[in-house]
Amino acid sequence: HFRTLSTQIQLLTDQAEEREKHHQHHHDQHHQHHHEEQLLHHPLNSTQLKRIIPGFMRVEVLPTEQHASALNNDNKPNKVPTDWYFSNQPIASHVNPLPCCSFLPTKLTKKKLNLNNSPPPPPNLPIHPTPNQLVLWETDIQAFSVRPLAPSPSQHNQHWIALLPANQNNTPIPSYWTGSKHRIPMHQKPSIKQPKMFAQSAGFMASKTQIKQFVTRCQHKTTFLPPFTNMKQNGLYMNNVEFYSGGYQLFGSCGYQRVITIDSADLFSNHLLYHASNNKQRTNGKNRLVKVDTLLGQLNAVKKEAISIILMEGKKQEEAVI
């Protein structure tokens, strides 16, 4: 999924650059960008698309289904509704624990990896958790906004994404914040400086091409590859280990925007990483825990709200032309 989404983003970037060359030849592009408000149903420009990379979120697994059921009453309240019906499907779809958190390989996985004798699962960890058992502790619905990656006249071909907190720099990406319509504790989308909302992935993934892009984009603020500048005795001057190996350098200093696919429950589930030490649920307390499946349902509900916003934007533009 990472490769597929990365390829799609690169393709959209190439198309945007061609589109901008065409506009520059026929129109005053500077005037257009600075005097026309960019709305949700407008395509992203190449500068914005170059900021986007697939993101990941760390999750843990509650010991049993009973622990998961008990969390329902203890979890912090949220006013954002849940909706697990994707693309007008008649059956609800929930988060899939298999890609991140199952220790029971499927027949297809065994064949691909030649796992004739499967290794024993780690002790004291659920072997095949249910959707209800997956939890996060470093973010919740307040941290996200949504938008179509590739706006299209057909609502079924929009390819919707959720945006995690990021340093917007001078190229903000228009999106619909999950708190726009709901009474939630925060009055604006959390910034990247709020660690309880940042959704630390504890790492990053990149192709060779993307790493080259990281080096170019990051060079005005920091150095992405060694040798690093401003190093002191411990080698981490002013920056902890999460800055380099945890990805914060990319999403903070370099301004990359992490996105999560929300077109379906299965695609969303490919953005989850198992924090296999499984200890944060004990050290952070229940008030920090958020069920992954609840977050998925909330994101889908907010996506449907955003679709209605796009339809209204389009209608207003049509009326203005008439």
ROFIVO-523980 format. One record per residue (C-alpha): residue number from 1; residue in three letters; z, y, x. Coordinates in steps of 0.5 Angstrom, whole numbers. Last residue first. Example, Ala and Ser with C-alpha at 12.3 -4.5 7.8 and 13.67 -1.06 7.14 Angstrom:
! residues 2
2, Ser, 14, -2, 27
1, Ala, 16, -9, 25
! end
This chain:
! residues 322
322, Ile, -28, 64, -50
321, Val, -27, 63, -42
320, Ala, -19, 65, -44
319, Glu, -19, 60, -49
318, Glu, -22, 55, -44
317, Gln, -16, 57, -39
316, Lys, -11, 56, -44
315, Lys, -13, 49, -46
314, Gly, -13, 47, -39
313, Glu, -6, 50, -38
312, Met, -4, 46, -44
311, Leu, -6, 40, -42
310, Ile, -3, 40, -35
309, Ile, 3, 42, -38
308, Ser, 3, 36, -43
307, Ile, 1, 31, -37
306, Ala, 8, 34, -33
305, Glu, 12, 32, -39
304, Lys, 9, 25, -38
303, Lys, 11, 25, -31
302, Val, 18, 27, -33
301, Ala, 18, 21, -37
300, Asn, 15, 17, -31
299, Leu, 20, 20, -26
298, Gln, 26, 18, -30
297, Gly, 24, 11, -31
296, Leu, 23, 10, -24
295, Leu, 30, 14, -22
294, Thr, 33, 9, -27
293, Asp, 30, 3, -24
292, Val, 33, 5, -17
291, Lys, 40, 6, -20
290, Val, 44, 12, -17
289, Leu, 50, 11, -13
288, Arg, 54, 17, -10
287, Asn, 59, 17, -15
286, Lys, 60, 10, -14
285, Gly, 63, 11, -7
284, Asn, 60, 13, 0
283, Thr, 63, 7, 4
282, Arg, 62, 2, -1
281, Gln, 55, 3, -3
280, Lys, 53, 5, 4
279, Asn, 55, -2, 7
278, Asn, 49, -6, 5
277, Ser, 47, -8, 12
276, Ala, 40, -9, 10
275, His, 38, -2, 8
274, Tyr, 32, -5, 4
273, Leu, 26, 0, 4
272, Leu, 23, 2, -2
271, His, 16, 5, -3
270, Asn, 12, -1, -5
269, Ser, 17, -1, -11
268, Phe, 13, 5, -14
267, Leu, 6, 1, -14
266, Asp, 10, -4, -18
265, Ala, 13, 0, -23
264, Ser, 6, 4, -24
263, Asp, 3, 10, -23
262, Ile, 9, 13, -19
261, Thr, 7, 13, -12
260, Ile, 12, 17, -7
259, Val, 10, 23, -3
258, Arg, 13, 25, 3
257, Gln, 11, 32, 5
256, Tyr, 10, 34, 13
255, Gly, 13, 41, 15
254, Cys, 13, 39, 22
253, Ser, 20, 42, 23
252, Gly, 23, 38, 17
251, Phe, 19, 32, 14
250, Leu, 16, 30, 21
249, Gln, 23, 32, 25
248, Tyr, 27, 29, 20
247, Gly, 23, 22, 21
246, Gly, 29, 18, 23
245, Ser, 27, 16, 30
244, Tyr, 27, 23, 32
243, Phe, 31, 28, 28
242, Glu, 35, 22, 26
241, Val, 38, 21, 33
240, Asn, 41, 28, 33
239, Asn, 38, 34, 35
238, Met, 41, 40, 38
237, Tyr, 40, 37, 45
236, Leu, 39, 30, 44
235, Gly, 37, 27, 51
234, Asn, 45, 27, 52
233, Gln, 45, 31, 58
232, Lys, 40, 36, 56
231, Met, 33, 36, 53
230, Asn, 30, 43, 51
229, Thr, 23, 40, 51
228, Phe, 21, 33, 50
227, Pro, 16, 29, 54
226, Pro, 15, 25, 50
225, Leu, 11, 25, 43
224, Phe, 13, 30, 37
223, Thr, 14, 36, 41
222, Thr, 17, 42, 37
221, Lys, 15, 48, 33
220, His, 8, 50, 35
219, Gln, 6, 43, 37
218, Cys, 8, 39, 31
217, Arg, 1, 39, 27
216, Thr, -3, 37, 33
215, Val, 2, 31, 35
214, Phe, 3, 29, 28
213, Gln, -5, 29, 27
212, Lys, -5, 24, 33
211, Ile, 0, 20, 30
210, Gln, -4, 20, 24
209, Thr, -10, 17, 27
208, Lys, -6, 12, 31
207, Ser, -3, 10, 24
206, Ala, 4, 12, 22
205, Met, 10, 9, 19
204, Phe, 17, 13, 19
203, Gly, 24, 12, 20
202, Ala, 31, 12, 17
201, Ser, 28, 13, 10
200, Gln, 33, 19, 9
199, Ala, 33, 21, 1
198, Phe, 34, 28, 2
197, Met, 38, 29, -4
196, Lys, 45, 28, -1
195, Pro, 43, 31, 6
194, Gln, 41, 38, 3
193, Lys, 37, 42, 8
192, Ile, 31, 39, 6
191, Ser, 32, 44, 0
190, Pro, 34, 42, -7
189, Lys, 30, 44, -13
188, Gln, 33, 49, -17
187, His, 38, 50, -22
186, Met, 42, 44, -20
185, Pro, 47, 41, -24
184, Ile, 42, 39, -29
183, Arg, 40, 42, -36
182, His, 33, 39, -37
181, Lys, 26, 42, -38
180, Ser, 24, 45, -31
179, Gly, 29, 40, -27
178, Thr, 24, 34, -26
177, Trp, 20, 40, -22
176, Tyr, 13, 40, -24
175, Ser, 9, 41, -17
174, Pro, 5, 46, -14
173, Ile, 4, 44, -6
172, Pro, 7, 50, -2
171, Thr, 3, 52, 4
170, Asn, 7, 57, 8
169, Asn, 13, 53, 10
168, Gln, 14, 48, 5
167, Asn, 20, 44, 9
166, Ala, 21, 38, 5
165, Pro, 25, 35, -1
164, Leu, 21, 29, -4
163, Leu, 15, 29, -8
162, Ala, 13, 24, -14
161, Ile, 6, 22, -14
160, Trp, 1, 21, -20
159, His, -6, 18, -19
158, Gln, -10, 22, -24
157, Asn, -15, 17, -26
156, His, -12, 15, -33
155, Gln, -11, 22, -35
154, Ser, -19, 23, -35
153, Pro, -21, 30, -33
152, Ser, -19, 29, -26
151, Pro, -13, 32, -21
150, Ala, -13, 28, -15
149, Leu, -5, 27, -13
148, Pro, -3, 29, -20
147, Arg, 4, 32, -20
146, Val, 11, 31, -19
145, Ser, 18, 34, -17
144, Phe, 24, 30, -14
143, Ala, 31, 32, -12
142, Gln, 34, 33, -18
141, Ile, 32, 25, -20
140, Asp, 37, 23, -15
139, Thr, 38, 22, -7
138, Glu, 42, 19, -1
137, Trp, 45, 14, -5
136, Leu, 40, 9, -8
135, Val, 41, 3, -12
134, Leu, 38, -4, -13
133, Gln, 42, -9, -18
132, Asn, 38, -7, -24
131, Pro, 32, -10, -22
130, Thr, 34, -17, -21
129, Pro, 36, -19, -14
128, His, 33, -25, -10
127, Ile, 37, -28, -5
126, Pro, 43, -23, -6
125, Leu, 47, -22, 1
124, Asn, 53, -25, 4
123, Pro, 50, -29, 9
122, Pro, 43, -27, 11
121, Pro, 37, -32, 8
120, Pro, 35, -38, 12
119, Pro, 29, -38, 15
118, Ser, 23, -41, 11
117, Asn, 20, -47, 14
116, Asn, 13, -47, 13
115, Leu, 12, -40, 14
114, Asn, 5, -39, 16
113, Leu, 5, -32, 15
112, Lys, 0, -31, 10
111, Lys, 1, -38, 7
110, Lys, 9, -37, 6
109, Thr, 7, -30, 3
108, Leu, 2, -33, -2
107, Lys, 7, -38, -4
106, Thr, 13, -33, -5
105, Pro, 18, -32, 0
104, Leu, 25, -32, -3
103, Phe, 29, -27, 1
102, Ser, 28, -21, -4
101, Cys, 29, -14, -2
100, Cys, 23, -10, -1
99, Pro, 17, -13, -4
98, Leu, 21, -17, -9
97, Pro, 25, -12, -12
96, Asn, 20, -10, -17
95, Val, 22, -4, -21
94, His, 21, -4, -28
93, Ser, 15, -5, -33
92, Ala, 16, -4, -41
91, Ile, 11, -7, -45
90, Pro, 6, -4, -50
89, Gln, 2, 0, -44
88, Asn, 1, 7, -45
87, Ser, -1, 8, -38
86, Phe, 7, 6, -36
85, Tyr, 12, 5, -41
84, Trp, 19, 5, -37
83, Asp, 21, 12, -40
82, Thr, 28, 15, -38
81, Pro, 31, 21, -40
80, Val, 33, 27, -36
79, Lys, 40, 29, -38
78, Asn, 44, 26, -32
77, Pro, 51, 23, -32
76, Lys, 54, 21, -26
75, Asn, 55, 13, -25
74, Asp, 61, 10, -27
73, Asn, 59, 8, -34
72, Asn, 53, 4, -32
71, Leu, 56, 2, -25
70, Ala, 59, -4, -29
69, Ser, 53, -7, -31
68, Ala, 50, -7, -24
67, His, 57, -10, -21
66, Gln, 56, -15, -26
65, Glu, 49, -17, -24
64, Thr, 52, -19, -17
63, Pro, 53, -16, -10
62, Leu, 49, -9, -11
61, Val, 43, -9, -7
60, Glu, 41, -3, -2
59, Val, 36, 2, -2
58, Arg, 33, 7, 3
57, Met, 27, 11, 1
56, Phe, 20, 11, 4
55, Gly, 14, 16, 4
54, Pro, 7, 16, 4
53, Ile, 4, 23, 8
52, Ile, 2, 29, 5
51, Arg, 1, 36, 10
50, Lys, -6, 35, 11
49, Leu, -7, 35, 3
48, Gln, -4, 42, 3
47, Thr, -9, 45, 8
46, Ser, -15, 41, 5
45, Asn, -14, 44, -2
44, Leu, -11, 41, -7
43, Pro, -15, 40, -14
42, His, -13, 45, -20
41, His, -9, 41, -26
40, Leu, -2, 43, -23
39, Leu, -4, 50, -22
38, Gln, -6, 55, -16
37, Glu, -6, 62, -18
36, Glu, -12, 66, -16
35, His, -12, 72, -12
34, His, -10, 70, -5
33, His, -14, 63, -5
32, Gln, -20, 66, -8
31, His, -20, 73, -4
30, His, -20, 69, 2
29, Gln, -26, 64, 0
28, Asp, -31, 70, -1
27, His, -36, 66, -5
26, His, -43, 62, -3
25, His, -42, 59, 4
24, Gln, -34, 59, 3
23, His, -35, 55, -3
22, His, -39, 50, 0
21, Lys, -35, 49, 6
20, Glu, -29, 49, 2
19, Arg, -32, 43, -2
18, Glu, -33, 39, 4
17, Glu, -26, 41, 7
16, Ala, -23, 38, 0
15, Gln, -28, 32, 0
14, Asp, -25, 30, 7
13, Thr, -18, 31, 5
12, Leu, -19, 27, -1
11, Leu, -21, 21, 3
10, Gln, -15, 22, 8
9, Ile, -11, 22, 2
8, Gln, -14, 16, 0
7, Thr, -14, 12, 6
6, Ser, -6, 14, 7
5, Leu, -5, 11, 0
4, Thr, -9, 4, 2
3, Arg, -5, 4, 9
2, Phe, 2, 5, 6
1, His, 0, 0, 0
! end
